[in-house]
Amino acid sequence: MSTHTPAMSTAGSGSAPPATSRQTDELEHQRIPASHQLSGKYFLGAYAGEHVAGTEFVIGASLVALGVSTSDLLWGLLMGNLLAVLSWAWVCSPVAVRSRMTIYWYLERLAGKRFSLIYNLLNGLIFAVVSGAMITVSASAFRVVTTIPPQTAWYPQSISFVALVLFVGAITVWMTLKGFKLIANFSTVCSPWMATMFLASGVVTIPVLLHMGELDGLTTLAGVVDTFVWTGETPEGAPGISVWVIAAWAWGANLPMHLGMSDMSILRFARKSSYGYFSAAGMYIGHYMAWVCAGLMGATAALLAGSQLTQMDPGGVSFRILGAMGLMAVVIAGWTTSIPSLYRAGLAFQAVFTQHSRVRVTAITGVVTTLIACFPFVFTQWLNVLSYFIMLIAPVGAIIAAEHFLLPRMKIRPFWREHLGLANNRPAFMAWGIGVLVGVLLLLEGSLHLFTLFIPVWLTSFIIYPLLCHFQRDIVKEEVDVYQAAYGPLNPPEQPGADTPERLPVQRRNPWYLIAVACLVAILGIAGWSWFQGVDATAHLDTFQALIVVPTVLYFIAATLWMKKRRGPRTR
């Protein structure tokens, strides 16, 4: 989940304010002028850090349990992540850059307040469940240092675990209520270390797997991973999912952001629509490298523990491979997802319950989210739960895409509902409902895997919506520049009174920055030491776990000190 500034734009509603209204830092109801647009470096860094989080621990291990084969996994992730990148670059980014609007403002102008209200409720529910699942993940790390057993059922199996979740949830809610700046800074410091820990887990586990393979007469890496990790069969012996299902999952895992269009709120700040390609940094670091390494880590931990991976939780897996720093990684990974997700859920619900403050709504949402987290089914069935939510939200993005790309080809301006003064957009409601209905029918029919259902759902709404608009009586086809008429000029004018202070570029020659980078390199070097001939890879795990403590502590000290002074106002 995204944790950077534009992504946190309020899930608000309302028409554009007058030019004299006071601007906010996030410009929720104003098109983004040139002075607020950001360079490609921002999006490259933001996407690279955004997709390394608590969900990666769950998804990587889940793909192992689903019985994928090695070749299917590697090719499926390669294709699926490519499709995700193209969805950002070819669909979401062009709409965001031309309209310069948040998805919330765009939806209200497209379909009216009722449609926007339903979307906000659903969006808030999705983010609340995501936050709850990641609170459970963080709690699984604390569980390891207690006598609480792993929680692998759908319900809590220990009162002590419930108490632990309530404790972790309370910290999560408190940090969320501290506001966005704390969340953004926390994620900025943690993300590089998290990516390094995922990569280190893969580096350190491969020699262990090779050593265990030698005991069984396996001498090649391919033979070892095919036998111990991605076997092509589930733990029950059933055939695993195919390369096409894996590709669909990798494509759809972030559908709410790309084809679901929520990243319009980020990409509206982009100077060029081509910046959507920078999502590749997140996809191939977080959804390729991290998923593969999480799978290696999970399979190795299960072998060393003499257990089934399905009987282990993220805390138990990471502790067996990464030691105490593994527990820290799980806690931080959970928080870097649960905190911004709870923040977003609070914003979405506050847009519905406008009579209450964001703090109050977020606090109440946090209490409910923490209660959800007490039931581990949310993360044990995470891939299925997320797939259902994706199916529900996919039609909304399809309607936005059709409004922008297809209606102008029919000489219908975007925001025709607003132009005609209609309260609701009936074709939009019908297209959403028909899309979800198609998904439900296909799910009941059973010919398509759950992970692939978003494809026919999205395409159905994308095609149905303009057809329904074509038969809408009140729509008038116009021979005008429909984008100019709907969105305004390509480059929005500056708002009177706007003050955008210049900022120095990020200081990467700062000694603290260099120390932080050196610490990350040291962690990878320690992980790679077991590759040298003569080193007992299994015994090296204990040494590795002890040696990475010091560079980890130094990294967080250096990164935090650098974070405080990384920028400053330009002196004149």
C-alpha positions as CSV (number, residue, x, y, z in Angstrom):
1,M,0.0,0.0,0.0
2,S,1.1,3.4,-0.8
3,T,2.5,5.6,2.0
4,H,3.6,8.8,0.2
5,T,2.0,12.2,0.3
6,P,-0.2,12.4,-2.7
7,A,-1.5,8.9,-2.1
8,M,-3.0,10.1,1.2
9,S,-5.3,12.6,-0.4
10,T,-8.5,12.8,1.4
11,A,-11.3,10.6,0.2
12,G,-13.5,13.6,0.2
13,S,-16.3,14.7,-1.9
14,G,-17.5,18.0,-3.2
15,S,-17.1,20.2,-6.2
16,A,-14.0,22.3,-7.0
17,P,-13.7,25.2,-4.6
18,P,-13.5,28.8,-5.9
19,A,-10.1,30.2,-6.8
20,T,-10.0,32.3,-3.6
21,S,-10.4,29.3,-1.3
22,R,-7.6,28.3,0.9
23,Q,-5.4,25.6,-0.5
24,T,-4.3,22.5,1.3
25,D,-1.0,20.7,0.9
26,E,-2.8,17.9,-0.9
27,L,-5.1,19.9,-3.2
28,E,-7.9,17.4,-2.9
29,H,-10.3,19.5,-5.0
30,Q,-8.0,21.4,-7.2
31,R,-6.3,20.4,-10.4
32,I,-2.5,20.2,-9.9
33,P,-0.7,23.2,-11.4
34,A,2.9,23.0,-12.7
35,S,4.4,24.4,-9.4
36,H,3.2,21.3,-7.5
37,Q,4.1,18.7,-10.1
38,L,6.9,16.3,-9.3
39,S,9.8,14.8,-11.2
40,G,10.3,11.2,-12.2
41,K,12.8,10.6,-9.3
42,Y,10.0,11.0,-6.8
43,F,7.8,8.4,-8.4
44,L,10.7,6.0,-8.9
45,G,11.6,6.2,-5.2
46,A,8.0,6.1,-4.1
47,Y,7.0,3.0,-6.0
48,A,10.3,1.2,-5.2
49,G,9.5,1.6,-1.4
50,E,5.8,1.3,-1.5
51,H,5.4,-2.4,-2.4
52,V,7.8,-4.0,0.2
53,A,5.5,-4.5,3.1
54,G,3.8,-7.0,5.4
55,T,1.7,-8.5,2.6
56,E,4.8,-9.8,0.9
57,F,5.5,-12.2,3.8
58,V,2.0,-13.6,3.5
59,I,1.8,-13.8,-0.3
60,G,5.3,-15.3,-0.9
61,A,4.6,-18.1,1.6
62,S,1.0,-18.6,0.3
63,L,2.3,-19.2,-3.3
64,V,4.5,-22.0,-1.9
65,A,1.5,-23.5,-0.2
66,L,-0.6,-23.3,-3.3
67,G,1.7,-25.7,-5.0
68,V,3.2,-23.6,-7.8
69,S,6.2,-25.0,-9.8
70,T,9.4,-23.0,-10.0
71,S,9.2,-22.3,-13.7
72,D,5.5,-21.3,-13.5
73,L,6.2,-19.0,-10.6
74,L,9.1,-17.2,-12.3
75,W,7.4,-16.8,-15.7
76,G,4.0,-16.0,-14.2
77,L,5.4,-13.2,-12.0
78,L,7.4,-11.9,-14.9
79,M,4.3,-11.6,-17.1
80,G,1.8,-10.6,-14.5
81,N,4.0,-7.8,-13.1
82,L,4.6,-6.5,-16.6
83,L,0.8,-6.3,-17.2
84,A,0.5,-4.4,-13.9
85,V,3.2,-1.9,-15.0
86,L,1.5,-1.4,-18.4
87,S,-1.9,-0.9,-16.6
88,W,-0.3,2.0,-14.6
89,A,1.4,3.4,-17.7
90,W,-1.3,3.0,-20.3
91,V,-4.5,3.4,-18.3
92,C,-4.2,5.0,-14.9
93,S,-1.4,7.5,-15.6
94,P,-2.9,9.1,-18.7
95,V,-6.2,9.7,-17.0
96,A,-4.5,11.1,-13.9
97,V,-2.1,13.5,-15.8
98,R,-4.8,14.8,-18.1
99,S,-7.4,15.3,-15.4
100,R,-5.1,16.2,-12.5
101,M,-7.8,15.0,-10.1
102,T,-8.0,12.6,-7.2
103,I,-10.1,9.5,-7.9
104,Y,-12.6,10.7,-5.3
105,W,-13.2,14.1,-6.9
106,Y,-13.3,12.5,-10.4
107,L,-15.9,9.9,-9.3
108,E,-18.2,12.5,-7.8
109,R,-18.1,14.6,-10.9
110,L,-18.6,11.4,-13.0
111,A,-21.4,9.7,-11.1
112,G,-22.7,11.9,-8.3
113,K,-22.5,11.9,-4.5
114,R,-24.4,8.6,-4.0
115,F,-22.0,6.6,-6.2
116,S,-19.0,8.3,-4.4
117,L,-20.5,7.5,-1.0
118,I,-20.8,3.8,-1.8
119,Y,-17.3,3.7,-3.2
120,N,-15.9,5.4,-0.1
121,L,-17.7,2.9,2.2
122,L,-16.3,0.0,0.2
123,N,-12.9,1.5,-0.1
124,G,-12.8,2.2,3.7
125,L,-13.8,-1.4,4.4
126,I,-11.1,-2.8,2.1
127,F,-8.4,-0.7,3.8
128,A,-9.7,-1.6,7.3
129,V,-9.5,-5.3,6.5
130,V,-6.0,-4.8,5.0
131,S,-4.9,-3.0,8.2
132,G,-6.5,-5.7,10.4
133,A,-4.6,-8.5,8.5
134,M,-1.3,-6.7,8.9
135,I,-1.9,-6.1,12.6
136,T,-2.2,-9.9,12.9
137,V,1.0,-10.3,11.0
138,S,2.8,-7.9,13.4
139,A,1.3,-9.7,16.4
140,S,2.7,-13.0,15.0
141,A,6.2,-11.6,15.6
142,F,5.6,-10.7,19.2
143,R,4.0,-14.2,19.6
144,V,7.3,-15.9,19.0
145,V,8.9,-14.5,22.2
146,T,5.9,-15.9,24.3
147,T,4.4,-19.3,24.8
148,I,1.4,-18.5,22.6
149,P,1.1,-21.1,19.8
150,P,1.0,-20.2,16.1
151,Q,-2.5,-19.0,15.1
152,T,-3.3,-20.9,11.9
153,A,-7.1,-21.4,12.3
154,W,-9.7,-18.8,11.2
155,Y,-10.5,-18.0,14.8
156,P,-8.2,-17.0,17.7
157,Q,-6.9,-20.1,19.6
158,S,-5.6,-18.3,22.6
159,I,-6.9,-15.5,24.9
160,S,-3.3,-14.4,25.2
161,F,-3.1,-13.9,21.5
162,V,-6.2,-11.7,21.6
163,A,-4.6,-9.6,24.3
164,L,-1.4,-9.3,22.2
165,V,-3.4,-8.2,19.1
166,L,-5.2,-5.6,21.2
167,F,-1.8,-4.3,22.3
168,V,-0.4,-4.1,18.8
169,G,-3.6,-2.6,17.5
170,A,-3.5,0.1,20.1
171,I,0.0,1.1,19.0
172,T,-1.1,1.0,15.4
173,V,-4.1,3.3,16.1
174,W,-1.9,5.7,18.2
175,M,0.7,6.0,15.4
176,T,-2.1,6.6,12.8
177,L,-3.7,9.3,14.8
178,K,-0.3,11.1,15.0
179,G,-0.9,12.1,11.4
180,F,0.4,11.6,7.9
181,K,3.9,13.1,8.3
182,L,4.9,10.5,10.9
183,I,3.5,7.7,8.7
184,A,5.4,9.0,5.6
185,N,8.7,9.4,7.5
186,F,8.4,6.0,9.2
187,S,7.9,4.3,5.8
188,T,10.7,6.2,4.2
189,V,13.2,5.0,6.8
190,C,11.9,1.4,6.9
191,S,11.4,0.6,3.3
192,P,15.1,0.3,2.2
193,W,15.9,-1.9,5.2
194,M,12.8,-4.1,4.5
195,A,13.8,-4.6,0.9
196,T,17.4,-5.5,2.0
197,M,16.0,-8.0,4.6
198,F,13.9,-9.8,1.9
199,L,16.9,-10.0,-0.4
200,A,19.2,-11.2,2.4
201,S,16.7,-13.9,3.4
202,G,16.9,-15.3,-0.2
203,V,20.7,-15.0,-0.3
204,V,21.1,-16.8,3.0
205,T,18.6,-19.6,2.5
206,I,19.8,-20.8,-0.9
207,P,23.0,-22.4,0.5
208,V,21.0,-24.0,3.3
209,L,18.7,-25.5,0.7
210,L,21.6,-26.7,-1.3
211,H,23.1,-28.3,1.8
212,M,19.9,-30.1,2.6
213,G,19.6,-31.1,-1.0
214,E,23.0,-32.8,-0.9
215,L,21.8,-35.0,1.9
216,D,19.0,-36.2,-0.4
217,G,21.3,-36.6,-3.4
218,L,20.3,-33.3,-5.1
219,T,23.2,-31.4,-6.5
220,T,21.7,-28.5,-8.5
221,L,19.8,-25.4,-7.4
222,A,16.9,-26.2,-9.8
223,G,16.5,-29.7,-8.4
224,V,16.6,-28.4,-4.8
225,V,13.9,-25.7,-5.3
226,D,11.7,-28.0,-7.4
227,T,11.9,-30.6,-4.6
228,F,11.7,-28.4,-1.4
229,V,10.2,-25.0,-2.4
230,W,8.0,-24.7,-5.5
231,T,7.1,-28.4,-6.0
232,G,4.1,-28.1,-8.3
233,E,1.9,-29.7,-5.7
234,T,0.0,-28.5,-2.6
235,P,0.8,-30.0,0.8
236,E,-2.2,-32.3,0.3
237,G,-0.7,-33.6,-3.0
238,A,-3.1,-31.8,-5.4
239,P,-1.8,-30.1,-8.5
240,G,-0.8,-26.5,-8.0
241,I,-2.1,-23.4,-9.8
242,S,-0.9,-22.8,-13.3
243,V,1.4,-20.1,-14.8
244,W,-1.6,-18.2,-16.1
245,V,-3.3,-18.1,-12.7
246,I,0.0,-16.8,-11.2
247,A,0.3,-14.2,-13.9
248,A,-3.3,-13.1,-13.2
249,W,-2.7,-12.9,-9.5
250,A,0.5,-10.8,-10.0
251,W,-1.4,-8.5,-12.4
252,G,-4.5,-8.2,-10.1
253,A,-2.9,-8.0,-6.7
254,N,-2.6,-4.2,-7.0
255,L,-5.7,-3.7,-9.3
256,P,-7.3,-1.2,-6.9
257,M,-4.3,1.0,-7.6
258,H,-3.8,0.7,-11.4
259,L,-6.9,-0.6,-13.2
260,G,-9.0,0.4,-10.2
261,M,-7.5,4.0,-10.6
262,S,-6.9,4.9,-7.0
263,D,-3.3,5.9,-7.9
264,M,-4.8,8.8,-9.8
265,S,-4.4,10.5,-6.5
266,I,-0.6,10.0,-6.8
267,L,0.0,10.3,-10.5
268,R,-2.0,13.6,-10.8
269,F,1.3,15.1,-9.5
270,A,3.4,13.6,-12.3
271,R,4.8,15.9,-14.9
272,K,4.4,13.2,-17.6
273,S,2.1,10.3,-18.0
274,S,5.2,8.1,-18.8
275,Y,6.0,8.2,-15.1
276,G,3.6,5.3,-14.7
277,Y,6.4,3.0,-16.0
278,F,8.2,3.7,-12.7
279,S,5.8,1.4,-11.1
280,A,8.1,-1.4,-12.4
281,A,10.5,-0.6,-9.5
282,G,7.8,-1.6,-7.0
283,M,6.6,-4.6,-9.0
284,Y,9.9,-6.2,-9.6
285,I,11.4,-5.4,-6.2
286,G,8.3,-6.0,-4.1
287,H,6.2,-8.4,-6.2
288,Y,9.0,-10.4,-7.8
289,M,12.1,-10.3,-5.6
290,A,10.3,-10.1,-2.3
291,W,7.7,-12.8,-3.1
292,V,10.4,-15.2,-4.4
293,C,12.6,-14.6,-1.3
294,A,9.6,-14.9,1.0
295,G,8.9,-18.3,-0.6
296,L,12.5,-19.4,-0.2
297,M,12.4,-18.2,3.4
298,G,9.1,-20.0,4.2
299,A,10.1,-23.3,2.7
300,T,13.5,-23.3,4.4
301,A,12.0,-22.4,7.8
302,A,9.5,-25.3,7.5
303,L,12.3,-27.8,6.5
304,L,14.5,-26.7,9.4
305,A,11.5,-26.9,11.8
306,G,10.3,-30.2,10.5
307,S,6.9,-28.7,10.0
308,Q,4.4,-27.8,7.2
309,L,4.6,-24.2,6.1
310,T,0.8,-24.0,6.5
311,Q,1.3,-24.6,10.2
312,M,3.7,-21.6,10.6
313,D,2.9,-17.9,10.8
314,P,5.1,-15.0,9.4
315,G,6.7,-14.5,12.8
316,G,7.8,-18.1,13.2
317,V,9.1,-18.2,9.6
318,S,11.2,-15.0,9.9
319,F,12.6,-15.8,13.3
320,R,13.9,-19.2,12.1
321,I,15.8,-17.6,9.2
322,L,16.5,-14.0,10.3
323,G,16.5,-14.3,14.1
324,A,15.5,-11.3,16.2
325,M,15.9,-9.0,13.3
326,G,13.4,-11.2,11.5
327,L,10.8,-10.5,14.2
328,M,11.6,-6.8,13.8
329,A,11.1,-7.1,10.1
330,V,7.7,-8.7,10.5
331,V,6.6,-6.0,13.0
332,I,7.8,-3.2,10.8
333,A,6.5,-4.7,7.6
334,G,3.1,-5.1,9.2
335,W,3.1,-1.6,10.5
336,T,4.2,0.0,7.2
337,T,1.0,-1.5,5.7
338,S,-1.4,-1.4,8.6
339,I,-0.8,2.2,9.6
340,P,-1.3,3.9,6.2
341,S,-4.1,1.5,5.4
342,L,-5.9,2.5,8.6
343,Y,-5.2,6.2,7.8
344,R,-6.8,5.7,4.4
345,A,-9.8,3.9,5.8
346,G,-10.3,6.7,8.3
347,L,-10.2,9.3,5.4
348,A,-12.7,7.2,3.4
349,F,-15.2,6.8,6.2
350,Q,-14.8,10.5,7.3
351,A,-15.9,11.5,3.8
352,V,-19.1,9.6,4.5
353,F,-19.6,10.7,8.1
354,T,-18.6,14.3,7.5
355,Q,-20.1,15.5,10.8
356,H,-17.3,13.8,12.7
357,S,-13.6,14.7,12.7
358,R,-11.0,12.5,11.0
359,V,-9.4,11.7,14.4
360,R,-12.7,10.4,15.8
361,V,-13.6,8.4,12.7
362,T,-10.1,6.9,12.5
363,A,-10.1,6.0,16.2
364,I,-13.4,4.2,15.9
365,T,-12.3,2.5,12.6
366,G,-9.1,1.4,14.5
367,V,-11.0,-0.2,17.2
368,V,-13.1,-2.2,14.7
369,T,-10.0,-3.0,12.7
370,T,-8.2,-4.4,15.8
371,L,-11.2,-6.6,16.6
372,I,-11.0,-7.9,13.0
373,A,-7.3,-8.6,13.5
374,C,-8.1,-11.0,16.4
375,F,-9.4,-13.5,13.8
376,P,-6.4,-14.8,11.9
377,F,-8.6,-16.0,8.9
378,V,-8.0,-12.5,7.4
379,F,-4.3,-13.2,6.8
380,T,-4.5,-17.1,6.6
381,Q,-6.9,-16.6,3.7
382,W,-5.4,-13.4,2.5
383,L,-5.2,-14.1,-1.2
384,N,-8.8,-15.2,-1.4
385,V,-10.1,-12.3,0.7
386,L,-8.2,-9.8,-1.4
387,S,-9.5,-11.4,-4.6
388,Y,-13.1,-10.9,-3.5
389,F,-12.4,-7.2,-2.8
390,I,-10.7,-6.8,-6.1
391,M,-13.7,-8.2,-7.9
392,L,-16.0,-5.7,-6.1
393,I,-13.8,-2.6,-6.9
394,A,-12.7,-3.5,-10.4
395,P,-15.8,-2.1,-12.2
396,V,-15.2,1.4,-10.7
397,G,-11.9,1.7,-12.4
398,A,-13.3,0.3,-15.7
399,I,-16.0,3.0,-15.6
400,I,-13.4,5.8,-15.1
401,A,-11.3,4.3,-18.0
402,A,-14.3,4.2,-20.3
403,E,-15.3,7.7,-19.3
404,H,-11.9,9.0,-20.3
405,F,-10.9,6.8,-23.3
406,L,-14.2,5.5,-24.9
407,L,-16.8,8.3,-24.4
408,P,-14.7,10.9,-26.3
409,R,-14.5,8.6,-29.3
410,M,-18.3,8.6,-29.2
411,K,-18.2,12.4,-29.1
412,I,-19.5,12.4,-25.5
413,R,-17.7,14.6,-23.1
414,P,-16.4,13.2,-19.7
415,F,-18.5,14.3,-16.8
416,W,-21.6,14.5,-19.0
417,R,-23.7,13.8,-15.9
418,E,-22.4,17.0,-14.2
419,H,-22.8,19.0,-17.4
420,L,-26.4,18.0,-17.7
421,G,-27.1,18.7,-14.0
422,L,-28.3,15.1,-13.2
423,A,-28.1,13.9,-9.6
424,N,-27.0,10.4,-10.5
425,N,-25.3,8.5,-13.4
426,R,-27.5,5.5,-14.0
427,P,-25.2,3.9,-16.6
428,A,-22.4,3.9,-14.0
429,F,-24.5,2.3,-11.3
430,M,-25.7,-0.4,-13.8
431,A,-22.2,-1.0,-15.2
432,W,-20.9,-1.6,-11.6
433,G,-23.7,-3.9,-10.7
434,I,-23.5,-5.9,-14.0
435,G,-19.8,-6.3,-13.7
436,V,-20.0,-7.7,-10.1
437,L,-22.9,-9.9,-11.2
438,V,-20.8,-11.4,-14.0
439,G,-18.1,-12.1,-11.4
440,V,-20.5,-13.8,-9.0
441,L,-22.0,-16.0,-11.8
442,L,-18.5,-17.0,-13.0
443,L,-17.5,-17.8,-9.5
444,L,-20.6,-20.0,-9.0
445,E,-20.1,-21.6,-12.4
446,G,-16.5,-22.5,-11.4
447,S,-14.7,-22.6,-14.8
448,L,-12.4,-19.7,-13.9
449,H,-10.0,-19.5,-10.9
450,L,-10.9,-16.8,-8.3
451,F,-7.6,-15.0,-9.0
452,T,-8.6,-14.4,-12.6
453,L,-12.2,-13.2,-12.2
454,F,-11.2,-9.5,-12.1
455,I,-10.4,-9.7,-15.9
456,P,-14.0,-10.5,-17.2
457,V,-15.4,-8.2,-14.5
458,W,-13.3,-5.2,-15.5
459,L,-13.8,-5.8,-19.2
460,T,-17.6,-6.2,-18.8
461,S,-18.0,-2.9,-17.1
462,F,-15.6,-1.2,-19.5
463,I,-17.7,-2.2,-22.4
464,I,-21.2,-2.0,-20.9
465,Y,-20.8,1.5,-19.5
466,P,-20.3,3.4,-22.8
467,L,-23.1,1.3,-24.4
468,L,-25.5,2.3,-21.7
469,C,-24.4,5.9,-22.1
470,H,-25.1,5.7,-25.8
471,F,-28.7,4.9,-25.1
472,Q,-29.0,7.6,-22.4
473,R,-31.7,10.0,-23.6
474,D,-30.3,13.2,-22.3
475,I,-26.7,12.9,-23.6
476,V,-25.8,15.3,-26.4
477,K,-22.9,14.5,-28.7
478,E,-20.7,17.5,-29.3
479,E,-18.1,18.5,-31.9
480,V,-15.8,20.1,-29.3
481,D,-12.6,19.3,-27.6
482,V,-14.3,17.1,-25.0
483,Y,-11.2,16.9,-22.7
484,Q,-10.9,20.7,-22.6
485,A,-14.6,21.0,-21.9
486,A,-14.6,18.5,-19.1
487,Y,-11.2,18.9,-17.4
488,G,-10.0,22.4,-18.4
489,P,-6.7,23.4,-19.9
490,L,-3.9,20.8,-20.2
491,N,-1.8,22.9,-17.8
492,P,-3.9,24.1,-14.9
493,P,-3.4,27.7,-13.9
494,E,-1.8,28.6,-10.6
495,Q,-4.2,29.5,-7.9
496,P,-4.1,33.0,-6.5
497,G,-2.1,33.2,-3.3
498,A,-0.5,29.8,-3.8
499,D,3.0,29.7,-2.2
500,T,5.2,26.8,-3.1
501,P,8.6,27.0,-1.3
502,E,11.5,25.7,-3.3
503,R,13.3,22.7,-1.9
504,L,16.8,21.5,-2.1
505,P,17.3,18.1,-3.7
506,V,17.7,15.1,-1.4
507,Q,21.2,15.3,0.1
508,R,22.8,11.9,-0.8
509,R,26.3,13.0,0.1
510,N,25.3,13.5,3.7
511,P,27.5,11.3,5.9
512,W,24.5,9.8,7.6
513,Y,23.1,8.7,4.3
514,L,26.3,7.1,3.3
515,I,26.5,5.2,6.7
516,A,22.9,4.0,6.2
517,V,23.7,2.7,2.7
518,A,26.9,1.0,4.0
519,C,24.9,-0.8,6.7
520,L,22.5,-2.2,4.1
521,V,25.5,-3.4,2.0
522,A,27.0,-5.0,5.1
523,I,23.8,-7.0,5.8
524,L,23.9,-8.4,2.3
525,G,27.6,-9.1,2.6
526,I,27.0,-11.1,5.8
527,A,24.2,-13.0,4.2
528,G,26.4,-13.9,1.2
529,W,29.3,-15.2,3.3
530,S,27.7,-18.6,3.4
531,W,28.2,-18.9,-0.4
532,F,31.9,-19.2,0.1
533,Q,33.4,-22.7,-0.1
534,G,34.0,-24.4,3.3
535,V,31.3,-22.5,5.2
536,D,28.6,-24.7,6.8
537,A,25.5,-22.9,5.5
538,T,23.1,-24.2,8.2
539,A,25.5,-23.3,11.1
540,H,26.1,-19.9,9.4
541,L,22.4,-19.0,10.0
542,D,23.1,-18.4,13.7
543,T,26.2,-16.3,13.0
544,F,24.3,-14.4,10.3
545,Q,21.4,-13.6,12.8
546,A,23.9,-12.3,15.4
547,L,26.0,-10.3,13.0
548,I,23.2,-8.3,11.3
549,V,22.0,-6.8,14.6
550,V,24.7,-4.1,14.7
551,P,24.3,-2.9,11.1
552,T,20.6,-2.9,11.5
553,V,20.7,-0.7,14.6
554,L,23.3,1.6,13.0
555,Y,21.1,1.8,9.9
556,F,18.0,3.1,11.8
557,I,20.1,5.6,13.7
558,A,21.8,6.9,10.6
559,A,18.6,6.9,8.4
560,T,16.6,8.7,11.1
561,L,19.3,11.4,11.5
562,W,19.6,11.8,7.7
563,M,15.8,12.0,7.4
564,K,15.6,15.0,9.6
565,K,18.1,17.0,7.4
566,R,17.7,15.5,4.0
567,R,16.0,18.7,2.6
568,G,15.8,22.4,3.4
569,P,14.4,25.6,2.0
570,R,16.6,27.1,-0.7
571,T,18.4,30.2,0.5
572,R,18.2,33.2,-1.8
